[in-house]
Amino acid sequence: MVDLTTVYSGPYCTLLLGDLGADVVKVEAPEGDVVRRIGPGRTSAMGPLFLSVGRNKRDLCLDLKAPGARPVLDRLVDWADVVVHNMRPRAAARLGVDPSSVLARNPRAIHCSLVGFGSGGPYADLPAYDDVIQAASGFVAVQSAGSVRPEYARSVIADKVAGLAAFGAVCAALYRRQQTGTGEAVEVPMFETFTSFVALEHLYGLSFVPPTGPATYPRVMSPERRPFRTADGWLSVVLYNDRHWRGFFELVGRPELADDPRYADHGARTVHTDELYAMVDEAMAGRTTAEWLADLRALEVPAMEVRAIEELPSDPHLRAVGLFARLVHPSEGEYVQIANPLRFSAGIDEHRLHPPRLGEHTVEVLCDLGFEAAEVDELVNGGVARVAPAGTPEPA
């Protein structure tokens, strides 16, 4: 597959596809994907954000704006089962990687475009990044309810949700091609994708015409819905169904509350979420985290300590399942990869290829596309294609 994506939404999609066995050729401009230079790396253009999404991809460094690049791009399209990009539509059309151009050359291809806003709407040609989509989708308003100032999530969550959606869409399109024999174009608009993600529970009373109540799901909007302070730390507890609450009321010595009409069923508890969470908060302070965990797990109530990012690699469960793998990169030395969390009975080889240096596979890919050695030399010497410099990379 041809990966013409940058930053996070597209590269996350192609990371997941590469983990499942796709031969991903990442096409990068001479300056490289911007995330290569973000964060404290050891050598130039091999920063931690790139390491996190770069594995299982071969790297072809190609100046797409150079006149001699078009024959290379055409051969890539002819070769590909899948073409993925996250350019704006006009830019894709200028380079000849828009849906109509790709499918005209290769009718069996799956063309997947991750765009900020869907075609057909007034925002279609606007630029978009994660923060903008968080704001436009209602997520910032929900996330910041009650705050003095609106805030973004401290994660590129809209990018990653769009990447997951694109991953699923490509897999579905490939399955349909097995049945029909023809390819298709798939558009994954970040705005619509993330809005649907946010609105799933928060449309709430607006789900009916006329509305039966306001928007936003009260349980998750409660200002009391947060980790609870114990005698020695913080604990996340989700008391959700009737059994959970009855057990908890017994545990704190208030069994009569199970028959209180305000708390007797899920609908009533949703209305009285704030007071219930305040009650839990008050109870939690009197015992240690370990004591609460022992009793709550005996009741099969979901509960976990609040962890710092630094603690995750040593978590006993994550260590047992191998989520954080320590590997040795040819140029970067020992590093940590976040393994693919999916588990298949047949297994997957999620660490086939280390995250590549810029242009590391340029010659290899060009040869695979059928270019003769003299043609490869001409492309490299003419500056159309670039190769990773030989020897030790420059320190960051």
C-alpha positions, 0 to 999 in steps of 0.5 A, spaced: 500 500 500 502 507 498 502 511 504 502 519 503 500 521 510 503 525 515 502 527 522 498 522 526 491 521 523 493 517 517 500 514 519 496 511 525 491 508 520 497 505 516 501 503 522 495 498 524 495 496 517 502 495 517 502 491 523 497 486 520 501 485 514 500 490 509 507 492 505 506 499 507 510 504 502 511 511 506 512 516 501 515 522 504 517 529 502 525 531 502 524 535 509 520 528 511 514 528 516 514 533 521 513 529 526 520 526 525 523 532 528 518 533 534 521 530 541 527 528 544 530 524 539 538 521 539 539 522 532 536 527 526 529 526 524 528 520 528 524 523 534 519 519 539 513 521 535 515 518 529 518 512 532 511 511 535 507 510 528 513 509 524 514 501 524 512 496 519 513 501 513 518 502 508 520 509 506 521 512 499 523 519 499 520 523 493 519 530 491 512 530 489 513 537 486 519 535 481 517 533 474 520 527 474 516 524 480 510 523 476 512 516 473 514 514 480 507 516 483 504 512 477 507 506 478 506 506 485 499 507 484 499 501 479 502 497 484 498 498 490 492 495 493 491 501 497 492 508 497 492 512 503 493 520 504 490 526 508 491 531 503 486 537 502 482 535 496 485 540 491 492 538 493 491 531 492 488 533 485 494 537 483 499 531 484 494 526 481 492 522 487 485 524 488 480 518 487 478 519 480 485 519 478 487 513 482 481 509 480 482 511 473 489 508 473 488 502 477 480 500 478 482 495 483 485 500 488 482 502 495 483 509 495 482 512 502 482 520 503 482 522 510 480 529 510 478 535 515 471 536 513 467 532 508 466 533 501 459 537 499 459 541 505 461 548 506 467 547 510 470 542 505 476 545 503 478 548 510 484 546 513 484 542 519 488 539 525 486 535 531 485 541 536 480 545 531 476 538 530 476 537 538 473 544 538 468 544 532 465 537 534 462 539 541 468 535 544 471 541 547 465 544 550 463 537 553 470 536 556 470 543 559 463 544 562 464 548 568 471 550 567 473 557 567 476 556 560 475 551 555 480 546 554 482 541 549 483 533 551 491 532 552 491 527 547 491 528 539 484 524 540 480 526 534 486 524 529 487 517 533 479 516 532 479 518 525 485 513 524 481 508 527 475 509 522 480 509 516 483 503 518 476 499 519 474 503 512 480 500 508 479 493 511 471 493 509 473 496 502 478 490 501 473 485 503 468 488 499 473 488 493 474 480 494 466 480 493 466 484 487 473 485 484 473 492 483 476 498 488 472 504 491 474 511 494 473 511 501 472 518 504 474 519 512 472 526 514 475 528 521 469 533 523 464 528 521 467 522 524 469 525 531 462 529 531 459 522 531 464 519 536 462 525 541 454 525 539 453 518 540 451 519 548 451 526 548 445 527 543 441 524 549 434 528 549 435 531 542 435 524 539 427 525 539 423 530 535 421 534 538 426 533 544 425 529 550 430 533 554 437 537 553 443 534 550 449 531 554 449 525 558 448 527 565 452 521 568 458 523 564 457 530 565 457 530 573 462 535 576 463 529 581 464 524 576 472 524 577 477 519 581 476 519 588 481 520 593 482 515 598 486 515 605 493 514 600 491 515 593 486 516 588 481 511 585 477 510 579 471 506 581 465 505 576 458 503 580 454 502 574 448 496 575 443 495 580 448 489 583 454 494 584 450 499 587 447 494 592 453 491 594 456 498 595 451 500 599 452 494 604 459 495 604 459 502 607 453 500 612 447 503 608 443 498 605 437 501 606 439 506 600 438 500 595 430 501 596 430 509 596 426 511 590 432 515 588 437 510 587 433 504 586 434 503 578 439 506 573 434 511 570 433 514 577 440 514 579 442 517 572 438 523 575 441 523 582 448 522 579 451 528 583 449 526 590 451 519 589 458 520 586 458 525 592 457 520 597 462 515 594 467 521 594 466 522 602 466 514 603 473 513 599 477 518 604 476 513 610 480 507 607 486 506 603 486 504 596 489 497 597 483 496 602 478 499 597 480 495 591 480 488 595 473 489 597 470 492 590 473 487 586 470 482 591 463 485 589 466 485 581 465 493 581 470 495 576 476 499 579 483 501 578 488 506 581 490 512 577 496 511 574 502 516 571 504 515 564 511 513 567 508 507 571 505 504 565 511 500 562 512 496 569 504 495 570 504 487 571 498 486 567 501 490 561 508 487 562 505 480 562 501 481 555 507 485 552 504 491 550 511 495 551 516 491 547 524 493 548 527 493 541 534 495 538 534 499 532 540 499 527 541 507 528 537 509 534 539 503 539 535 501 544 527 503 544 520 502 546 515 500 542 507 500 544 505 493 541 499 492 537 493 491 542 489 486 537 490 479 539 489 474 533 489 466 534 493 466 528 498 471 531 501 477 527 508 479 526 507 487 529 515 488 529 517 486 522 520 493 520 523 498 525 521 505 524 525 507 518 530 513 517 528 518 511 529 515 504 532 508 507 528 504 502 528 509 496 532 504 492 529 498 494 522 500 493 524 503 486 527 497 484 521 493 486 517 498 481 521 496 476 526 501 475 532 499 472 539 501 476 540 507 471 533 510 472 534 509 479 541 513 479 538 518 475 532 519 479 537 520 485 542 524 482 536 529 479 534 530 486 527 527 485 528 521 490 533 521 496 536 516 500 538 515 507 545 518 508 550 512 509 554 511 515 552 514 522 546 519 523 547 526 525 546 527 533 539 530 534 
